[in-house]
Amino acid sequence: MATTSKAPSQDRARVAGGQDHEVKYEARKEGISKEAVKKTVKNVGNSRKKVEAELDRH
């Protein structure tokens, strides 16, 4: 029986601050700069819920 290598599923509950496409998506979605998203991820962690809650607060 052959085994197949399957890529791990994507974790949509996280914002990868080092991944430009994820930062750009979140910045466009919130209408802010990429730098603001990176700073928020650094301050509150990479949980998408926490990042979006913090960005909505400001």
PDB file of N, H, CA, C and O in Angstrom:
ATOM      1  N   MET A   1       0.841  -1.170   0.000  1.00  0.00           N
ATOM      2  CA  MET A   1       0.000   0.000   0.000  1.00  0.00           C
ATOM      3  C   MET A   1       0.891   1.241   0.000  1.00  0.00           C
ATOM      4  O   MET A   1       1.777   1.380   0.843  1.00  0.00           O
ATOM      5  N   ALA A   2       0.655   2.111  -0.925  1.00  0.00           N
ATOM      6  H   ALA A   2      -0.065   1.998  -1.610  1.00  0.00           H
ATOM      7  CA  ALA A   2       1.463   3.318  -1.052  1.00  0.00           C
ATOM      8  C   ALA A   2       0.945   4.398  -0.111  1.00  0.00           C
ATOM      9  O   ALA A   2      -0.258   4.543   0.105  1.00  0.00           O
ATOM     10  N   THR A   3       1.880   5.138   0.433  1.00  0.00           N
ATOM     11  H   THR A   3       2.857   5.020   0.258  1.00  0.00           H
ATOM     12  CA  THR A   3       1.485   6.258   1.287  1.00  0.00           C
ATOM     13  C   THR A   3       1.630   7.542   0.487  1.00  0.00           C
ATOM     14  O   THR A   3       2.519   7.679  -0.353  1.00  0.00           O
ATOM     15  N   THR A   4       0.761   8.450   0.763  1.00  0.00           N
ATOM     16  H   THR A   4       0.039   8.339   1.446  1.00  0.00           H
ATOM     17  CA  THR A   4       0.838   9.740   0.086  1.00  0.00           C
ATOM     18  C   THR A   4       1.213  10.800   1.097  1.00  0.00           C
ATOM     19  O   THR A   4       0.830  10.738   2.265  1.00  0.00           O
ATOM     20  N   SER A   5       1.959  11.758   0.631  1.00  0.00           N
ATOM     21  H   SER A   5       2.270  11.809  -0.318  1.00  0.00           H
ATOM     22  CA  SER A   5       2.285  12.850   1.551  1.00  0.00           C
ATOM     23  C   SER A   5       1.278  13.963   1.313  1.00  0.00           C
ATOM     24  O   SER A   5       1.112  14.451   0.195  1.00  0.00           O
ATOM     25  N   LYS A   6       0.640  14.335   2.347  1.00  0.00           N
ATOM     26  H   LYS A   6       0.775  13.938   3.255  1.00  0.00           H
ATOM     27  CA  LYS A   6      -0.389  15.358   2.268  1.00  0.00           C
ATOM     28  C   LYS A   6       0.073  16.534   3.118  1.00  0.00           C
ATOM     29  O   LYS A   6       0.497  16.359   4.261  1.00  0.00           O
ATOM     30  N   ALA A   7      -0.011  17.711   2.562  1.00  0.00           N
ATOM     31  H   ALA A   7      -0.355  17.853   1.634  1.00  0.00           H
ATOM     32  CA  ALA A   7       0.399  18.895   3.301  1.00  0.00           C
ATOM     33  C   ALA A   7      -0.525  19.087   4.495  1.00  0.00           C
ATOM     34  O   ALA A   7      -1.713  18.775   4.419  1.00  0.00           O
ATOM     35  N   PRO A   8       0.015  19.599   5.597  1.00  0.00           N
ATOM     36  CA  PRO A   8      -0.845  19.830   6.758  1.00  0.00           C
ATOM     37  C   PRO A   8      -1.911  20.874   6.444  1.00  0.00           C
ATOM     38  O   PRO A   8      -1.697  21.772   5.629  1.00  0.00           O
ATOM     39  N   SER A   9      -3.041  20.748   7.088  1.00  0.00           N
ATOM     40  H   SER A   9      -3.215  20.019   7.750  1.00  0.00           H
ATOM     41  CA  SER A   9      -4.117  21.697   6.817  1.00  0.00           C
ATOM     42  C   SER A   9      -3.723  23.080   7.322  1.00  0.00           C
ATOM     43  O   SER A   9      -2.971  23.224   8.286  1.00  0.00           O
ATOM     44  N   GLN A  10      -4.240  24.062   6.661  1.00  0.00           N
ATOM     45  H   GLN A  10      -4.851  23.945   5.878  1.00  0.00           H
ATOM     46  CA  GLN A  10      -3.917  25.441   6.982  1.00  0.00           C
ATOM     47  C   GLN A  10      -4.659  25.850   8.249  1.00  0.00           C
ATOM     48  O   GLN A  10      -5.829  25.511   8.423  1.00  0.00           O
ATOM     49  N   ASP A  11      -3.985  26.573   9.128  1.00  0.00           N
ATOM     50  H   ASP A  11      -3.034  26.849   8.986  1.00  0.00           H
ATOM     51  CA  ASP A  11      -4.599  27.004  10.373  1.00  0.00           C
ATOM     52  C   ASP A  11      -5.124  28.414  10.207  1.00  0.00           C
ATOM     53  O   ASP A  11      -4.367  29.382  10.274  1.00  0.00           O
ATOM     54  N   ARG A  12      -6.423  28.523   9.991  1.00  0.00           N
ATOM     55  H   ARG A  12      -7.038  27.737   9.937  1.00  0.00           H
ATOM     56  CA  ARG A  12      -7.035  29.828   9.732  1.00  0.00           C
ATOM     57  C   ARG A  12      -7.289  30.625  10.996  1.00  0.00           C
ATOM     58  O   ARG A  12      -7.699  31.784  10.924  1.00  0.00           O
ATOM     59  N   ALA A  13      -7.055  30.027  12.144  1.00  0.00           N
ATOM     60  H   ALA A  13      -6.722  29.086  12.202  1.00  0.00           H
ATOM     61  CA  ALA A  13      -7.274  30.722  13.407  1.00  0.00           C
ATOM     62  C   ALA A  13      -6.068  31.567  13.802  1.00  0.00           C
ATOM     63  O   ALA A  13      -6.083  32.211  14.851  1.00  0.00           O
ATOM     64  N   ARG A  14      -5.030  31.571  12.980  1.00  0.00           N
ATOM     65  H   ARG A  14      -5.018  31.047  12.128  1.00  0.00           H
ATOM     66  CA  ARG A  14      -3.801  32.285  13.293  1.00  0.00           C
ATOM     67  C   ARG A  14      -3.454  33.258  12.176  1.00  0.00           C
ATOM     68  O   ARG A  14      -3.794  33.041  11.013  1.00  0.00           O
ATOM     69  N   VAL A  15      -2.767  34.341  12.554  1.00  0.00           N
ATOM     70  H   VAL A  15      -2.492  34.517  13.499  1.00  0.00           H
ATOM     71  CA  VAL A  15      -2.229  35.288  11.583  1.00  0.00           C
ATOM     72  C   VAL A  15      -0.720  35.155  11.664  1.00  0.00           C
ATOM     73  O   VAL A  15      -0.127  35.471  12.696  1.00  0.00           O
ATOM     74  N   ALA A  16      -0.096  34.698  10.602  1.00  0.00           N
ATOM     75  H   ALA A  16      -0.578  34.442   9.764  1.00  0.00           H
ATOM     76  CA  ALA A  16       1.354  34.552  10.581  1.00  0.00           C
ATOM     77  C   ALA A  16       1.968  35.906  10.240  1.00  0.00           C
ATOM     78  O   ALA A  16       1.947  36.333   9.086  1.00  0.00           O
ATOM     79  N   GLY A  17       2.513  36.574  11.248  1.00  0.00           N
ATOM     80  H   GLY A  17       2.530  36.228  12.186  1.00  0.00           H
ATOM     81  CA  GLY A  17       3.078  37.904  11.070  1.00  0.00           C
ATOM     82  C   GLY A  17       4.246  37.940  10.101  1.00  0.00           C
ATOM     83  O   GLY A  17       4.552  38.992   9.540  1.00  0.00           O
ATOM     84  N   GLY A  18       4.897  36.815   9.897  1.00  0.00           N
ATOM     85  H   GLY A  18       4.649  35.960  10.353  1.00  0.00           H
ATOM     86  CA  GLY A  18       6.032  36.746   8.988  1.00  0.00           C
ATOM     87  C   GLY A  18       5.648  36.420   7.557  1.00  0.00           C
ATOM     88  O   GLY A  18       6.497  36.447   6.666  1.00  0.00           O
ATOM     89  N   GLN A  19       4.382  36.114   7.326  1.00  0.00           N
ATOM     90  H   GLN A  19       3.692  36.092   8.050  1.00  0.00           H
ATOM     91  CA  GLN A  19       3.910  35.778   5.991  1.00  0.00           C
ATOM     92  C   GLN A  19       3.262  37.007   5.362  1.00  0.00           C
ATOM     93  O   GLN A  19       2.188  37.436   5.784  1.00  0.00           O
ATOM     94  N   ASP A  20       3.916  37.566   4.356  1.00  0.00           N
ATOM     95  H   ASP A  20       4.788  37.218   4.013  1.00  0.00           H
ATOM     96  CA  ASP A  20       3.457  38.820   3.759  1.00  0.00           C
ATOM     97  C   ASP A  20       2.024  38.735   3.243  1.00  0.00           C
ATOM     98  O   ASP A  20       1.258  39.686   3.402  1.00  0.00           O
ATOM     99  N   HIS A  21       1.646  37.609   2.628  1.00  0.00           N
ATOM    100  H   HIS A  21       2.269  36.837   2.499  1.00  0.00           H
ATOM    101  CA  HIS A  21       0.295  37.510   2.077  1.00  0.00           C
ATOM    102  C   HIS A  21      -0.768  37.521   3.174  1.00  0.00           C
ATOM    103  O   HIS A  21      -1.857  38.056   2.966  1.00  0.00           O
ATOM    104  N   GLU A  22      -0.471  36.940   4.336  1.00  0.00           N
ATOM    105  H   GLU A  22       0.413  36.506   4.505  1.00  0.00           H
ATOM    106  CA  GLU A  22      -1.442  36.964   5.432  1.00  0.00           C
ATOM    107  C   GLU A  22      -1.553  38.357   6.038  1.00  0.00           C
ATOM    108  O   GLU A  22      -2.650  38.816   6.358  1.00  0.00           O
ATOM    109  N   VAL A  23      -0.426  39.020   6.193  1.00  0.00           N
ATOM    110  H   VAL A  23       0.465  38.647   5.933  1.00  0.00           H
ATOM    111  CA  VAL A  23      -0.428  40.378   6.743  1.00  0.00           C
ATOM    112  C   VAL A  23      -1.156  41.323   5.791  1.00  0.00           C
ATOM    113  O   VAL A  23      -1.942  42.167   6.221  1.00  0.00           O
ATOM    114  N   LYS A  24      -0.888  41.172   4.496  1.00  0.00           N
ATOM    115  H   LYS A  24      -0.250  40.486   4.147  1.00  0.00           H
ATOM    116  CA  LYS A  24      -1.532  42.029   3.495  1.00  0.00           C
ATOM    117  C   LYS A  24      -3.047  41.811   3.483  1.00  0.00           C
ATOM    118  O   LYS A  24      -3.813  42.770   3.386  1.00  0.00           O
ATOM    119  N   TYR A  25      -3.474  40.558   3.580  1.00  0.00           N
ATOM    120  H   TYR A  25      -2.852  39.780   3.659  1.00  0.00           H
ATOM    121  CA  TYR A  25      -4.909  40.242   3.607  1.00  0.00           C
ATOM    122  C   TYR A  25      -5.578  40.909   4.804  1.00  0.00           C
ATOM    123  O   TYR A  25      -6.617  41.553   4.665  1.00  0.00           O
ATOM    124  N   GLU A  26      -4.977  40.750   5.973  1.00  0.00           N
ATOM    125  H   GLU A  26      -4.132  40.226   6.086  1.00  0.00           H
ATOM    126  CA  GLU A  26      -5.571  41.310   7.191  1.00  0.00           C
ATOM    127  C   GLU A  26      -5.578  42.835   7.138  1.00  0.00           C
ATOM    128  O   GLU A  26      -6.538  43.462   7.585  1.00  0.00           O
ATOM    129  N   ALA A  27      -4.523  43.437   6.600  1.00  0.00           N
ATOM    130  H   ALA A  27      -3.742  42.927   6.237  1.00  0.00           H
ATOM    131  CA  ALA A  27      -4.450  44.893   6.486  1.00  0.00           C
ATOM    132  C   ALA A  27      -5.534  45.418   5.552  1.00  0.00           C
ATOM    133  O   ALA A  27      -6.198  46.408   5.860  1.00  0.00           O
ATOM    134  N   ARG A  28      -5.712  44.760   4.420  1.00  0.00           N
ATOM    135  H   ARG A  28      -5.172  43.956   4.170  1.00  0.00           H
ATOM    136  CA  ARG A  28      -6.739  45.182   3.466  1.00  0.00           C
ATOM    137  C   ARG A  28      -8.136  44.995   4.061  1.00  0.00           C
ATOM    138  O   ARG A  28      -9.007  45.847   3.888  1.00  0.00           O
ATOM    139  N   LYS A  29      -8.341  43.901   4.748  1.00  0.00           N
ATOM    140  H   LYS A  29      -7.633  43.209   4.888  1.00  0.00           H
ATOM    141  CA  LYS A  29      -9.632  43.597   5.367  1.00  0.00           C
ATOM    142  C   LYS A  29     -10.007  44.642   6.420  1.00  0.00           C
ATOM    143  O   LYS A  29     -11.166  45.042   6.523  1.00  0.00           O
ATOM    144  N   GLU A  30      -9.009  45.081   7.203  1.00  0.00           N
ATOM    145  H   GLU A  30      -8.067  44.756   7.119  1.00  0.00           H
ATOM    146  CA  GLU A  30      -9.259  46.043   8.274  1.00  0.00           C
ATOM    147  C   GLU A  30      -9.093  47.494   7.822  1.00  0.00           C
ATOM    148  O   GLU A  30      -9.468  48.414   8.548  1.00  0.00           O
ATOM    149  N   GLY A  31      -8.536  47.702   6.633  1.00  0.00           N
ATOM    150  H   GLY A  31      -8.232  46.954   6.043  1.00  0.00           H
ATOM    151  CA  GLY A  31      -8.336  49.053   6.119  1.00  0.00           C
ATOM    152  C   GLY A  31      -7.214  49.795   6.819  1.00  0.00           C
ATOM    153  O   GLY A  31      -7.310  51.001   7.045  1.00  0.00           O
ATOM    154  N   ILE A  32      -6.141  49.074   7.166  1.00  0.00           N
ATOM    155  H   ILE A  32      -6.064  48.095   6.982  1.00  0.00           H
ATOM    156  CA  ILE A  32      -5.002  49.682   7.852  1.00  0.00           C
ATOM    157  C   ILE A  32      -3.711  49.262   7.159  1.00  0.00           C
ATOM    158  O   ILE A  32      -3.739  48.512   6.183  1.00  0.00           O
ATOM    159  N   SER A  33      -2.579  49.746   7.666  1.00  0.00           N
ATOM    160  H   SER A  33      -2.555  50.355   8.459  1.00  0.00           H
ATOM    161  CA  SER A  33      -1.288  49.428   7.059  1.00  0.00           C
ATOM    162  C   SER A  33      -0.796  48.046   7.494  1.00  0.00           C
ATOM    163  O   SER A  33      -1.214  47.515   8.523  1.00  0.00           O
ATOM    164  N   LYS A  34       0.097  47.482   6.689  1.00  0.00           N
ATOM    165  H   LYS A  34       0.436  47.913   5.853  1.00  0.00           H
ATOM    166  CA  LYS A  34       0.695  46.195   7.019  1.00  0.00           C
ATOM    167  C   LYS A  34       1.519  46.300   8.298  1.00  0.00           C
ATOM    168  O   LYS A  34       1.570  45.361   9.093  1.00  0.00           O
ATOM    169  N   GLU A  35       2.161  47.447   8.490  1.00  0.00           N
ATOM    170  H   GLU A  35       2.120  48.209   7.844  1.00  0.00           H
ATOM    171  CA  GLU A  35       2.982  47.646   9.680  1.00  0.00           C
ATOM    172  C   GLU A  35       2.125  47.600  10.945  1.00  0.00           C
ATOM    173  O   GLU A  35       2.547  47.065  11.970  1.00  0.00           O
ATOM    174  N   ALA A  36       0.915  48.167  10.864  1.00  0.00           N
ATOM    175  H   ALA A  36       0.572  48.601  10.032  1.00  0.00           H
ATOM    176  CA  ALA A  36       0.010  48.145  12.018  1.00  0.00           C
ATOM    177  C   ALA A  36      -0.400  46.714  12.352  1.00  0.00           C
ATOM    178  O   ALA A  36      -0.513  46.361  13.526  1.00  0.00           O
ATOM    179  N   VAL A  37      -0.621  45.897  11.341  1.00  0.00           N
ATOM    180  H   VAL A  37      -0.529  46.184  10.387  1.00  0.00           H
ATOM    181  CA  VAL A  37      -0.983  44.499  11.572  1.00  0.00           C
ATOM    182  C   VAL A  37       0.186  43.768  12.217  1.00  0.00           C
ATOM    183  O   VAL A  37      -0.006  43.036  13.188  1.00  0.00           O
ATOM    184  N   LYS A  38       1.387  43.954  11.698  1.00  0.00           N
ATOM    185  H   LYS A  38       1.544  44.548  10.910  1.00  0.00           H
ATOM    186  CA  LYS A  38       2.570  43.294  12.257  1.00  0.00           C
ATOM    187  C   LYS A  38       2.777  43.692  13.717  1.00  0.00           C
ATOM    188  O   LYS A  38       3.091  42.851  14.558  1.00  0.00           O
ATOM    189  N   LYS A  39       2.600  44.966  14.008  1.00  0.00           N
ATOM    190  H   LYS A  39       2.344  45.650  13.325  1.00  0.00           H
ATOM    191  CA  LYS A  39       2.774  45.465  15.372  1.00  0.00           C
ATOM    192  C   LYS A  39       1.730  44.838  16.303  1.00  0.00           C
ATOM    193  O   LYS A  39       2.044  44.463  17.433  1.00  0.00           O
ATOM    194  N   THR A  40       0.501  44.729  15.824  1.00  0.00           N
ATOM    195  H   THR A  40       0.247  45.034  14.906  1.00  0.00           H
ATOM    196  CA  THR A  40      -0.569  44.136  16.626  1.00  0.00           C
ATOM    197  C   THR A  40      -0.294  42.663  16.884  1.00  0.00           C
ATOM    198  O   THR A  40      -0.488  42.186  18.003  1.00  0.00           O
ATOM    199  N   VAL A  41       0.154  41.936  15.866  1.00  0.00           N
ATOM    200  H   VAL A  41       0.311  42.323  14.958  1.00  0.00           H
ATOM    201  CA  VAL A  41       0.478  40.516  16.034  1.00  0.00           C
ATOM    202  C   VAL A  41       1.587  40.364  17.071  1.00  0.00           C
ATOM    203  O   VAL A  41       1.551  39.456  17.901  1.00  0.00           O
ATOM    204  N   LYS A  42       2.563  41.252  17.018  1.00  0.00           N
ATOM    205  H   LYS A  42       2.593  41.990  16.344  1.00  0.00           H
ATOM    206  CA  LYS A  42       3.667  41.197  17.975  1.00  0.00           C
ATOM    207  C   LYS A  42       3.181  41.477  19.393  1.00  0.00           C
ATOM    208  O   LYS A  42       3.670  40.871  20.347  1.00  0.00           O
ATOM    209  N   ASN A  43       2.214  42.398  19.541  1.00  0.00           N
ATOM    210  H   ASN A  43       1.817  42.890  18.767  1.00  0.00           H
ATOM    211  CA  ASN A  43       1.735  42.786  20.865  1.00  0.00           C
ATOM    212  C   ASN A  43       0.750  41.801  21.478  1.00  0.00           C
ATOM    213  O   ASN A  43       0.834  41.523  22.675  1.00  0.00           O
ATOM    214  N   VAL A  44      -0.186  41.261  20.690  1.00  0.00           N
ATOM    215  H   VAL A  44      -0.255  41.486  19.718  1.00  0.00           H
ATOM    216  CA  VAL A  44      -1.241  40.416  21.256  1.00  0.00           C
ATOM    217  C   VAL A  44      -1.098  38.939  20.909  1.00  0.00           C
ATOM    218  O   VAL A  44      -1.861  38.117  21.417  1.00  0.00           O
ATOM    219  N   GLY A  45      -0.153  38.589  20.069  1.00  0.00           N
ATOM    220  H   GLY A  45       0.466  39.257  19.657  1.00  0.00           H
ATOM    221  CA  GLY A  45       0.004  37.199  19.657  1.00  0.00           C
ATOM    222  C   GLY A  45      -0.619  36.968  18.292  1.00  0.00           C
ATOM    223  O   GLY A  45      -1.116  37.903  17.665  1.00  0.00           O
ATOM    224  N   ASN A  46      -0.595  35.728  17.830  1.00  0.00           N
ATOM    225  H   ASN A  46      -0.191  34.968  18.339  1.00  0.00           H
ATOM    226  CA  ASN A  46      -1.035  35.464  16.462  1.00  0.00           C
ATOM    227  C   ASN A  46      -2.451  34.902  16.359  1.00  0.00           C
ATOM    228  O   ASN A  46      -2.848  34.447  15.286  1.00  0.00           O
ATOM    229  N   SER A  47      -3.206  34.921  17.426  1.00  0.00           N
ATOM    230  H   SER A  47      -2.883  35.291  18.298  1.00  0.00           H
ATOM    231  CA  SER A  47      -4.596  34.487  17.370  1.00  0.00           C
ATOM    232  C   SER A  47      -5.388  35.489  16.533  1.00  0.00           C
ATOM    233  O   SER A  47      -5.398  36.684  16.831  1.00  0.00           O
ATOM    234  N   ARG A  48      -6.049  34.999  15.488  1.00  0.00           N
ATOM    235  H   ARG A  48      -6.040  34.029  15.246  1.00  0.00           H
ATOM    236  CA  ARG A  48      -6.798  35.889  14.588  1.00  0.00           C
ATOM    237  C   ARG A  48      -7.879  36.653  15.350  1.00  0.00           C
ATOM    238  O   ARG A  48      -8.095  37.838  15.096  1.00  0.00           O
ATOM    239  N   LYS A  49      -8.560  35.984  16.284  1.00  0.00           N
ATOM    240  H   LYS A  49      -8.385  35.021  16.491  1.00  0.00           H
ATOM    241  CA  LYS A  49      -9.611  36.649  17.059  1.00  0.00           C
ATOM    242  C   LYS A  49      -9.034  37.802  17.880  1.00  0.00           C
ATOM    243  O   LYS A  49      -9.616  38.886  17.920  1.00  0.00           O
ATOM    244  N   LYS A  50      -7.901  37.576  18.531  1.00  0.00           N
ATOM    245  H   LYS A  50      -7.428  36.696  18.499  1.00  0.00           H
ATOM    246  CA  LYS A  50      -7.284  38.626  19.347  1.00  0.00           C
ATOM    247  C   LYS A  50      -6.785  39.780  18.484  1.00  0.00           C
ATOM    248  O   LYS A  50      -6.950  40.947  18.840  1.00  0.00           O
ATOM    249  N   VAL A  51      -6.180  39.451  17.358  1.00  0.00           N
ATOM    250  H   VAL A  51      -6.046  38.503  17.069  1.00  0.00           H
ATOM    251  CA  VAL A  51      -5.663  40.487  16.462  1.00  0.00           C
ATOM    252  C   VAL A  51      -6.814  41.347  15.939  1.00  0.00           C
ATOM    253  O   VAL A  51      -6.736  42.576  15.970  1.00  0.00           O
ATOM    254  N   GLU A  52      -7.872  40.710  15.465  1.00  0.00           N
ATOM    255  H   GLU A  52      -7.936  39.712  15.441  1.00  0.00           H
ATOM    256  CA  GLU A  52      -9.006  41.469  14.934  1.00  0.00           C
ATOM    257  C   GLU A  52      -9.704  42.274  16.020  1.00  0.00           C
ATOM    258  O   GLU A  52     -10.145  43.394  15.761  1.00  0.00           O
ATOM    259  N   ALA A  53      -9.813  41.731  17.228  1.00  0.00           N
ATOM    260  H   ALA A  53      -9.455  40.822  17.438  1.00  0.00           H
ATOM    261  CA  ALA A  53     -10.438  42.471  18.332  1.00  0.00           C
ATOM    262  C   ALA A  53      -9.616  43.707  18.669  1.00  0.00           C
ATOM    263  O   ALA A  53     -10.171  44.779  18.910  1.00  0.00           O
ATOM    264  N   GLU A  54      -8.302  43.559  18.687  1.00  0.00           N
ATOM    265  H   GLU A  54      -7.851  42.688  18.492  1.00  0.00           H
ATOM    266  CA  GLU A  54      -7.430  44.706  18.996  1.00  0.00           C
ATOM    267  C   GLU A  54      -7.498  45.752  17.893  1.00  0.00           C
ATOM    268  O   GLU A  54      -7.525  46.949  18.179  1.00  0.00           O
ATOM    269  N   LEU A  55      -7.526  45.324  16.652  1.00  0.00           N
ATOM    270  H   LEU A  55      -7.504  44.352  16.419  1.00  0.00           H
ATOM    271  CA  LEU A  55      -7.599  46.266  15.535  1.00  0.00           C
ATOM    272  C   LEU A  55      -8.951  46.972  15.512  1.00  0.00           C
ATOM    273  O   LEU A  55      -9.017  48.151  15.164  1.00  0.00           O
ATOM    274  N   ASP A  56     -10.024  46.286  15.871  1.00  0.00           N
ATOM    275  H   ASP A  56      -9.971  45.328  16.153  1.00  0.00           H
ATOM    276  CA  ASP A  56     -11.353  46.896  15.916  1.00  0.00           C
ATOM    277  C   ASP A  56     -11.463  47.907  17.050  1.00  0.00           C
ATOM    278  O   ASP A  56     -12.239  48.860  16.975  1.00  0.00           O
ATOM    279  N   ARG A  57     -10.679  47.687  18.100  1.00  0.00           N
ATOM    280  H   ARG A  57     -10.049  46.913  18.161  1.00  0.00           H
ATOM    281  CA  ARG A  57     -10.701  48.598  19.247  1.00  0.00           C
ATOM    282  C   ARG A  57     -10.176  49.971  18.898  1.00  0.00           C
ATOM    283  O   ARG A  57     -10.600  50.968  19.484  1.00  0.00           O
ATOM    284  N   HIS A  58      -9.268  50.035  17.960  1.00  0.00           N
ATOM    285  H   HIS A  58      -8.924  49.225  17.484  1.00  0.00           H
ATOM    286  CA  HIS A  58      -8.628  51.318  17.612  1.00  0.00           C
ATOM    287  C   HIS A  58      -9.301  51.999  16.487  1.00  0.00           C
ATOM    288  O   HIS A  58      -8.881  53.083  16.082  1.00  0.00           O
TER     289      HIS A  58
END
